[in-house]
Amino acid sequence: MLEKVSVQNAVGTRLAHDITEIRPGEFKGPAFRKGHTVCDGDICHLQKLGKNHLYLLNMEEGEIHENQAAKILAKGLAGQGIEWNDDPKEGKITLHAAYDGILSINIASLAAFNLIDEVMCATQHNNTLVKKGDLVAATRAIPLVMKQAPIERAALIGAHDKGIVSVKPLKNLKTGLVITGSEVYNGLIEDGFAPVLSKKINDLGSRILSVKYAPDDSNHIQQAILNCLDSGCDLIILSGGMSVDPDDVTRTGIQQAGATEMYYGSAVLPGAMFLVAYINDIPLLGVPACGLFHRITVLDLILPRVMAGEHIDKKELAFLGHGGLCMNCKKCTFPHCPFGKGV
């Protein structure tokens, strides 16, 4: 229960909550912390903050304070790879990445959580690459005092799913590259794909184990894939040969190598002719020629998820359509842009 009193009559009482001060462009935070004993010298400062009245807190059975509620909510939200400090500020707790990886948000459970009255959680986008210590989510109970039952109900939504917010670490995958194209194989042009793909792999903490070159011949491509598998590759990336020309036989070579799953085409531009296949549990990613021209393509959306152990199928490639249109900005700011943020 909250009792309203004037600031003059509040002298000697303890604050029931943090009092926020905002100085535009300079400071936003608690001017007075919960539990502070109000003294005569505070009255002018409080009035400048627009506080002519304060609440005295008399908790009734079944009620909970915002700080205690925030702790319960944070515990329910936090999954694997998430850390948070048990020190709410202004009724809010922030959640941070415990290590480098890819952020995973259970979007449906997050919506269910936020549909409960008097609670909220805001997050970064699902599938965002994060570094250790990065802010990934924040939660708070909205009123100063509320019933405990809905708080616990909201927390149970997260606990049931082992957390709504989690971070999946990226695996160190031994990667094989298969560069296709008779023009490269026969030395007519210099290969531009291997350096581009190698940098993407290395930047995500994996390494190149093998680089094979194959002409536009499905049998040669098949053999290059099998050689990568024999050398112990955990991931194989193939470049070129994904279009509709007669010489584009990379898909056939993948099939001949024993693909157990194959999904051709993604709802992303650039990268519509992207391919995902599996030989048993080894993923194969087919990168179309756009990967040479565009700095960022569908590969940059899918590769981190594969390295986090996610199994990509037609559904995942289809859902990329929302937010999957690159605007080809003159100055690319990815990942700080809308590209790939729809899922």
N, C-alpha and C positions, 0 to 999 in steps of 0.2 A: 504494500500500500504506500502511496506517495502523499506527503503532506506539503502543501505549498506555503512558503513563508517569505517575507520580504528579506532582502539581503541584510538590512539593519538588524532584524530579529534573528538572523542566522548566525550571528557572531557567537563563537564557542562551539558550534556544531561541526560535524565532519561532513565533507562533500560526499554525496551519494554516487557521483560519477565524475569523470574527467570533464573539465571545462575547456573547450577548444578556443584557441585564438588564431585568427587569420590576418596576416599582414601581406597584402597582395605582392607577389613577386619576391617575397622575403622569407616568410615563415608560415607554416601551418602545423599546429600541434597543440598539446595540452598546456594551457597557461597554469592550470591548477590540476593536480592529480587527485583521483578518488582517494578519500580518506584524509585529505588535507583539512586541518582545523581552521575555520574561517576566523580571521581577526579583523579589528577595525581598519587596519591598513589595507585590507583587501577590497573594501567596499567600493572605492573609486575605480579600481581596476576592473572589478566585476561589472560595474555600471557601464564602463566604456566598452565592455564586451556585449552589452545589451542584456545583462543579467540583473534585472531588478528584483527578481524572485528566485528562490532556490527550493529544491525538494529536500525534505527530510524523509529518510527511508525507513519504513516499518514493514518488513517482509511478512507476508501472510503464508500460511501453509500452502504448498503447491506452487509458490512463486519462485522466480529465479532472477538474479541480477544479470545484466548484460555481459559482464566479464566472465562470470561462471558459465553462462550459456555459450559464449564464444569458444571456450575451452572444449565443451562437449561437442560442438559442431566441428571444430578443427580435427578432433580425434576421429570423428566419423568420416570426414572427408578424406583424410590423409591415407594414401595407399603406399605401395612399395616405392622407395626412392624419394619420399617426401619428408621433410623435417620442418618443425615449427617450434617457436619459443613459447613457453607457458607464461607469457607476460602480455596480456591484452592491453592495447592502448586505445582509448576512446571506444571500448567495446569491440575492437577489431583484432583479428589475428591473421597474420600473413603466412602463407605456406611457400616453402622454397625447395628447389631441387637439391637432393642430397648428393648427387653425382651427375656427371655429363650423361646425356642420353636424349631420348625423344619423349616429349610430353604426351601422356595418354589421358584423355578426358572421356568418361562415360557420359555422353551427351544426354541420353535419355534419363539417366539417374540424376544428372545435374538439374534438368528441367523439373523432375519430380520433387527434388529437394527445394527448388526455388518456388514451387507452387504452394508450399506450406507457408501459412501466414507468419509474418514477423521474423523470418530468417532470410538470408541471402548468401550467395557465393558467386563470385566473378572469377573467371580464369583467363589465361592465355588461350590461343587457339589450339585445338587438338592437333597432334602430330608436329608440333613446333620443336625444333632442335633447341635444347637448353644446356647451359653450363652449370656446374656445381655452384650453388648459392643463388641462382637466378630466382626472382620472384615469379611464381607460376599461378598463384591463386590467393584470394583473400576472402574471409568470411566474417560475418557479424550478425548478432541479434539486433533487430532494428529498434525496438523500444528499450527504455532503461530497465523496466521490470516487465516480466511476462510470465505466463504459465509455463511450468517445466515440461508438461506432457508433449506439446508440439515440438519443443526443442529436441527431446529424446526421440521423437518419431522421425524428425529430419535426420538426426545422426544415424538412426538405424538404416535408413536408405543407403547411406554410404557404407556402413559396416557390412550390410548384406552383400555388397559387391566388392568387398575387401578394399574399399576406398573408391571414391569418385575420381580423385586426382592421383596420378602415379607417374613415375618416370621409368621408362624401360632403357636399360643400358645398351649401348651398341656393341655388338660382338666384333672381335678382330678376325675378319674373314680372309682366308687365303683365296685371292681372286685370280681367275684366269681371264685373259682378254683374247678374243678371237676376232681379228680384223679381216673382214671379207672385202672382196673386190679385186677383179683381175688387174685393174689399172695399178693398184698398189702392189699386189703380189708380183707382178712382172716388172716393177720398178719404173713404170711410166710416170707416176706422180709420187710425191712424198706422202707418207702416212701422217695425217693430222689428228687421227682419232686417239691413238694410244697415249700421247701426252695429256690430252684433255681428260680422258677417262682415268688415267693414273692419278692425276691431281685430285679428282673427285674422291677416288677411293682412299688415297692417303689422308686427305683432309678429314675424313670420317673415322680415321684410326685403324683402317685395314691396310693390307699390303698386296702388291702384285706378285703373284707366284710364277705366272707363266704368260707369255705373249706369243700367240700363234697367228700366222697369216695364211689365208686361204683364198684361192681364186673363186670366181662365180661358178662353182661346181659343188653340188650337194654332197658328193662323196668326200671331197676334200674337207668340206665344212664339218661333216660328220666325224671324220678322223681327228680333226683339230679339237672338237669337243671331247671326244673319247680320250685324247692325250691329256687334256686338262683334268679330266676326272681321274685318270690313272696317276697323275702327279699329286693328287690330294687336294684339289681346289674345292672350297666350300661354296663358291659363287662363280658363275661364268657370265661375262658380259660380251655380247656379240655386236659388232657395229656394221651397219650397212646391209643392203640386200633385203630391206623390209618393204619395198614399194611394190608396184604392180607390173614392172617391166619383165620381159622374158628372162633376163639375167639375174633377177632377184630371187635367189633360191635358198636363202638362209633358213627360212621356215622349213623347207623340205629337209635340209641337212639336220635341223634340230629333231624333226620327226624320226629320221633315220637313226639318229643317235639314241633313240629310245625314250623320247619324252612321254611321260605318264600324264601330264596335264599341259595344255597350251592355250593361252588367251591372247588373241591378236586384236589390237585396236584399243585405244584409250580415249576417254572423253576430255582430252586436253589438247590445247594448241599453245605452243608447238609440241608435237609428239603423238599425233593421232595414230600413227602406224607403229607405235610401241608394242612390244611383245613381252609377255611373261610366260615362262614354261618351267616345268620341273622334270628332272630325271630322278625318280624316287624323291628324296628330300633335298636335292641340290637345286637351288633356283638358277634359272637362266634368264637374263634380261636382254632383249633385242632392241638396240637403239637405232632409230632411223637416221637418215642423213642430216636432218635438221639439227642434230646434236653437234655438228661441226660449225654451223652458222650461228645458232643461238647460244648464248652463255648459259641460260637457264631453260630447261625443258622438263617434261614429265619425269625424266630420270631423277631429277633433283627432289621430286616429291616422293618417289617410290623407293629409291635406294636406301635412305635412312630407315625406312620401315622394314625393309628386307633385312638390314643389318641388325635391327632390334628383334629379329626372329618372327616377324609377322608373315603369315601366309597370304599372298596376294592372289586373288582370283578375279573373275569377271565383275563381281559385285563391287569390289574396291575400285576397279578401273572405271566403272560406271559412275560411282558417287563422286569421282574427281571432277565431273562436269560442272558442278556448282562451285565457281571460283577457279575453274581450270583454264580460263582465257587470259593469256599473257597479253599485256597492253603494249609490249615492245617499246617501252619508254626509252627516250634518248639516253637517259642516265638510269641504269638499272639499280634498284635499291633492294632487290630480293635478299633476304626473306622479309624485309620490312615493307611489304606491299600486299595487295589483296591476292596475289597469285597463289593458288593452292590452299586458300584459307577457308574454303567452303565446307571441309570435312574435318 
